[in-house]
Amino acid sequence: MSLQLLVSVIGWAGAAALVAAYALVSAKRVAGDGVTFQAMNISGAFALALNSAVNGAWPSAVLNVVWVGIGGVAVFRLARARSQPA
């Protein structure tokens, strides 16, 4: 498999992860403030950031890096909230 094909597959998988995350939240199958949703967002955004950077689409790459950061902060806060005594 060529590198360009691999990057394209990774990009499409990332796009699918983001669409699936949005669809699952919209259908109330996962919580918008849950780890599953955030993990799907982080992985999808990371994959799209990689694809965008390789293809020189820098605005999209930066946007997706920011998206990964937002998801990371959300997961950190979720983990911290779960470790606090009730």
Protein Blocks (a to p, Z undefined) as FASTA:
>chain_A
ZZklmmmmmmmmmmmmmmmmmmmmmnopacfkbfklmmmmmmmmmmmmmmmmmnopaklm
mmmmmmmmmmmmmmmmmmmmmmpcZZ
